[in-house]
Amino acid sequence: MHAPLLAQIREQPPDSGAPKAWDAAGQIRRRDQIRELHQQAVGPLFDASGQWIGKSTAPGGRERLWNCLSFLKSAATRDKGNTIVARTFQDRAHFSEFSHFEWVTAVQLLVRDRGELSNVCRELLKGLVREALNRRPEIRFSGYNDNFPAMENEVATLGGELLGDNDAGSRGLQGMRRLLEMLERRGLLSEYTSSTYSPVTMLCYSDIATYSRDAEARSLAVEIERRVWLDIAAHFHAPTNVLAGPHSRAYQVDSVGHLHQVQMMLYQAFGDRLWMNPVRFLFPPMERQVIHHDGDVPFMQVSDVWISSGTYHPTAEIERLAFDKPLPFRIAATSEFGCAAESVTIRNDRTGGQPTKTDAVFEYPAGDLVATTYMTEDYAVGSATAQFLDGNQTDTFFVNFRRTL
């Protein structure tokens, strides 16, 4: 599977003019569809001054900027979008410290800008990108949460181009080369087969493949994106529309097999081939549907805006693997993980029944694992030979199955 695909990738980079397997026009339509649904659902939850007036948890810095990926694209909500951007910086001290999510969203707003941003907001976002680039970290994939170096990679590559920082661009290229070196020795990312985080990583590399002015950066990015697509496509169980396990990282919404970011990305790429899609299950959600962040519907809706803001580049081969693979089907692949140290937490009468960290530490060694999945029309079962890091928020063993009505 890998060799023909990688050969095809090298022969057909995104700017080659060769026929493209991904549905670019359909992705534009679906992105506009999600934006319109989001603007109707979440637009009224901000007042004219950019203040949150909704009843759910007030959005933090990243969520406020994600909302603007939608609001700025409609004349009806554009002023509100600029107001929210400006107020996010005005009230920055009240939010959690800005980090990778805010940095990458600033880049995404800038590269997607077609004159919708005000001059003030454009300069505020450029300042945040400059702040991120001035840190000048090396971009390494060392067995942990790969979405973070992926976001760093987008900031360095595209942010460097936006601000004329050639050193940042070089760091971005080196980061992508390192990731591909890891994918030469492993079949999967360290943060593998994650309904939550694999789409974040793919969004970053799809952006580089779409927006970079550097031909090598585009070529490296689309090769990485399609390698991660292979993971998602091979593990996607079409009869249930659920990503089969095992999962490196999973939240409750993923463990119960309800709609999350992998379905958002699959809908953006493939449309109605996916029946568990955000149009049906998020605007509004179904009764008794599990919603991430303790039932925070606006958070999930703006997460869809963020994930659907990308243009993805799956091949026809990847689409067939996702939706038309012959069943039964079996896949096994390797991954690697770094070491971890976690404080021992206790909860008893002396702590008032509250979880309390102690001075004791559990240490987990670095290692590798084999993830194996077997699927039929009616079910899929997956397991890994080792847990991801300390085993928290991970499905090392996972079963999904069709219900009989």
VEXBA-879765 format. One line per 3 residues: their letters; for each residue x, y, z of C-alpha. Coordinates in steps of 0.5 Angstrom, whole numbers, plus 500, padded with zeros to 3 digits. Example, Ala and Ser with C-alpha at 12.3 -4.5 7.8 and 13.67 -1.06 7.14 Angstrom:
BEGIN
as> 525 491 516; 527 498 514
//
This chain:
BEGIN
mha> 500 500 500; 505 505 502; 510 505 496
pll> 505 506 491; 502 512 495; 509 515 496
aqi> 511 515 489; 504 518 487; 505 523 492
req> 512 525 489; 509 525 482; 503 529 484
ppd> 505 535 489; 499 540 490; 502 545 485
sga> 503 540 479; 497 541 475; 496 534 475
pka> 489 531 476; 487 532 484; 483 526 487
wda> 481 531 493; 474 534 492; 476 542 492
agq> 470 545 490; 466 540 495; 470 542 500
irr> 469 549 499; 462 548 499; 462 544 506
rdq> 466 549 509; 461 555 507; 456 550 510
ire> 459 549 516; 461 557 517; 453 559 516
lhq> 451 554 521; 456 556 526; 454 563 525
qav> 447 562 526; 448 558 532; 454 562 535
gpl> 454 569 532; 448 571 537; 452 568 543
fda> 457 574 543; 455 581 543; 457 587 539
sgq> 463 589 544; 466 582 543; 463 579 550
wig> 461 572 551; 454 572 553; 452 565 552
kst> 450 560 558; 456 555 557; 463 556 559
apg> 466 563 556; 471 561 550; 478 562 552
gre> 483 565 547; 484 560 542; 476 559 541
rlw> 475 566 540; 480 566 535; 477 560 532
ncl> 470 563 532; 473 568 527; 475 563 522
sfl> 468 563 521; 465 570 523; 470 574 518
ksa> 468 570 512; 461 573 512; 459 580 511
atr> 453 580 516; 458 577 522; 465 581 519
dkg> 465 587 524; 463 582 530; 469 578 528
nti> 474 583 528; 471 586 534; 472 579 537
var> 480 579 535; 481 586 538; 478 584 544
tfq> 482 578 545; 488 581 545; 485 587 550
dra> 483 582 555; 489 577 554; 491 577 561
hfs> 484 574 563; 485 568 559; 490 562 560
efs> 497 564 557; 497 564 550; 501 558 547
hfe> 501 553 540; 493 553 539; 493 561 539
wvt> 499 562 535; 497 557 530; 490 560 529
avq> 493 567 528; 497 564 522; 491 561 520
llv> 487 567 520; 493 571 516; 494 566 511
rdr> 486 565 510; 485 573 510; 482 576 503
gel> 482 583 506; 477 581 511; 481 583 517
snv> 482 590 519; 489 593 519; 489 593 527
cre> 487 586 527; 492 584 522; 498 587 526
llk> 495 584 532; 496 577 529; 502 579 526
glv> 505 581 533; 503 574 536; 506 570 530
rea> 512 574 531; 512 573 539; 512 565 537
lnr> 517 565 532; 522 569 537; 522 563 541
rpe> 526 559 536; 525 552 538; 527 546 535
irf> 521 542 532; 522 535 534; 517 529 534
sgy> 520 525 540; 514 520 542; 509 525 545
ndn> 503 529 543; 505 530 536; 499 535 535
fpa> 504 540 538; 510 540 534; 505 540 528
men> 502 546 530; 509 549 531; 511 546 524
eva> 505 550 521; 507 557 525; 515 556 523
tlg> 513 555 516; 507 559 514; 509 564 520
gel> 516 565 517; 513 566 510; 508 572 513
lgd> 514 575 516; 520 574 512; 523 570 517
nda> 528 565 513; 531 562 519; 523 560 521
gsr> 522 557 515; 529 553 515; 526 550 522
glq> 520 548 519; 523 544 513; 527 541 518
gmr> 522 539 523; 518 536 517; 524 532 515
rll> 525 529 522; 518 527 522; 518 523 515
eml> 525 520 518; 520 517 524; 515 515 519
err> 520 511 515; 522 507 522; 514 507 524
gll> 508 506 521; 504 511 525; 505 517 529
sey> 506 517 536; 500 520 537; 497 515 533
tss> 489 514 531; 486 519 535; 479 522 533
tys> 481 528 537; 488 529 535; 490 526 529
pvt> 486 531 525; 489 537 528; 496 534 526
mlc> 493 533 519; 490 540 519; 497 543 520
ysd> 500 539 514; 494 541 510; 495 548 511
iat> 503 548 509; 501 544 503; 496 549 501
ysr> 499 556 503; 506 555 503; 510 559 497
dae> 516 554 498; 515 548 493; 519 543 498
ars> 515 545 504; 509 543 500; 511 537 498
lav> 514 535 505; 507 537 508; 503 533 503
eie> 507 527 504; 506 527 511; 499 529 511
rrv> 497 523 506; 501 518 511; 497 520 517
wld> 491 519 512; 493 512 511; 492 511 519
iaa> 485 514 519; 483 511 513; 486 504 515
hfh> 482 504 521; 476 507 519; 470 502 520
apt> 465 505 515; 459 501 517; 459 504 524
nvl> 463 511 522; 467 510 528; 475 510 528
agp> 477 503 530; 482 502 536; 487 502 539
hsr> 487 510 540; 493 513 543; 489 519 546
ayq> 482 519 547; 476 523 551; 470 520 553
vds> 466 522 546; 471 518 543; 471 512 547
vgh> 463 512 546; 464 513 539; 460 519 538
lhq> 462 525 533; 468 528 534; 474 531 530
vqm> 475 525 526; 468 525 523; 469 533 522
mly> 475 532 518; 472 526 514; 466 530 512
qaf> 470 536 510; 474 531 505; 469 526 503
gdr> 462 529 504; 456 525 505; 460 519 504
lwm> 460 520 512; 453 519 515; 455 521 522
npv> 457 528 520; 457 535 523; 451 537 519
rfl> 446 532 522; 449 531 529; 452 538 531
fpp> 447 543 529; 444 541 533; 446 535 537
mer> 442 529 538; 439 527 544; 443 524 549
qvi> 449 525 545; 456 526 548; 459 532 547
hhd> 466 534 549; 468 539 554; 462 537 559
gdv> 457 538 554; 459 545 551; 456 545 545
pfm> 459 552 542; 466 549 543; 464 543 539
qvs> 461 547 534; 467 552 533; 472 546 533
dvw> 468 544 527; 469 551 524; 477 550 525
iss> 478 543 523; 473 544 516; 478 551 515
gty> 483 546 512; 483 543 505; 485 536 505
hpt> 489 532 500; 487 525 500; 488 521 494
aei> 483 516 491; 486 510 494; 486 513 501
erl> 478 514 500; 477 507 497; 481 505 503
afd> 477 509 508; 470 507 505; 471 501 501
kpl> 476 496 504; 474 489 503; 472 486 510
pfr> 474 482 514; 480 487 514; 486 487 519
iaa> 492 492 520; 498 492 524; 503 498 525
tse> 508 500 530; 509 506 534; 514 509 539
fgc> 513 513 545; 517 517 550; 518 516 557
aae> 513 520 562; 513 521 570; 507 523 573
svt> 505 525 580; 502 520 584; 495 522 586
irn> 491 520 592; 484 521 594; 481 519 601
drt> 478 522 608; 485 526 609; 484 530 602
ggq> 477 531 604; 475 526 598; 479 531 593
ptk> 484 528 588; 491 531 591; 498 530 588
tda> 503 527 592; 511 527 592; 511 520 590
vfe> 512 519 582; 510 514 577; 516 513 572
ypa> 514 510 565; 520 508 560; 520 510 553
gdl> 519 504 548; 515 502 542; 508 498 541
vat> 505 494 535; 497 496 534; 493 491 531
tym> 486 492 529; 481 487 526; 474 489 523
ted> 468 485 520; 462 488 517; 459 488 524
yav> 465 490 529; 472 492 530; 477 490 535
gsa> 484 493 536; 489 493 541; 496 495 542
taq> 502 492 546; 503 497 550; 499 503 553
fld> 501 511 550; 505 514 556; 502 513 563
gnq> 495 510 560; 491 516 561; 486 518 556
tdt> 488 513 552; 484 506 549; 489 501 549
ffv> 484 496 547; 477 498 544; 471 495 541
nfr> 466 498 536; 460 494 533; 453 495 530
rtl> 447 495 534; 441 491 532; 435 494 532
//
